[in-house]
Amino acid sequence: MKNITNSLMPLAALVLVGTCLVSVFGLLVVLMTSVGFADGLPLFYFQRLNVALISVALPIVGMVLFAAILLGLPRKFSSPRFCSGFQENPQKQPN
């Protein structure tokens, strides 16, 4: 399971970077369309390339990948003996 986790980490990082790039691209398209840059050409490419679908699908794929990575990581259980709030032999303190 650890090998699968290690192989999914670079893919999850690429999906995260891709999601950020698609979001920035969407922001630029909205800004360029709102000021009338290139007579609506950025919005045409936005619709033609299905960026709206990609901007929804990439975060979903990223969440699934990060969940698979999280489930594959080894768990470290702490002993209750070493917890800070646990006392093995509590003594009464005088008031």
ChimeraX attribute file (.defattr): number of C-alpha atoms within 10 A of each C-alpha:
attribute: neighborCount
match mode: 1-to-1
recipient: residues
	/A:1	10
	/A:2	11
	/A:3	8
	/A:4	12
	/A:5	18
	/A:6	13
	/A:7	11
	/A:8	16
	/A:9	15
	/A:10	11
	/A:11	14
	/A:12	19
	/A:13	14
	/A:14	13
	/A:15	19
	/A:16	17
	/A:17	14
	/A:18	17
	/A:19	21
	/A:20	15
	/A:21	13
	/A:22	17
	/A:23	17
	/A:24	12
	/A:25	16
	/A:26	18
	/A:27	12
	/A:28	14
	/A:29	19
	/A:30	15
	/A:31	13
	/A:32	17
	/A:33	17
	/A:34	11
	/A:35	10
	/A:36	12
	/A:37	13
	/A:38	10
	/A:39	11
	/A:40	14
	/A:41	13
	/A:42	20
	/A:43	19
	/A:44	12
	/A:45	12
	/A:46	15
	/A:47	11
	/A:48	10
	/A:49	11
	/A:50	10
	/A:51	16
	/A:52	14
	/A:53	10
	/A:54	15
	/A:55	18
	/A:56	13
	/A:57	12
	/A:58	18
	/A:59	16
	/A:60	14
	/A:61	15
	/A:62	20
	/A:63	14
	/A:64	13
	/A:65	19
	/A:66	19
	/A:67	11
	/A:68	16
	/A:69	19
	/A:70	12
	/A:71	12
	/A:72	15
	/A:73	13
	/A:74	10
	/A:75	8
	/A:76	6
	/A:77	6
	/A:78	8
	/A:79	7
	/A:80	11
	/A:81	10
	/A:82	9
	/A:83	9
	/A:84	7
	/A:85	7
	/A:86	10
	/A:87	11
	/A:88	7
	/A:89	6
	/A:90	7
	/A:91	7
	/A:92	6
	/A:93	5
	/A:94	4
	/A:95	3
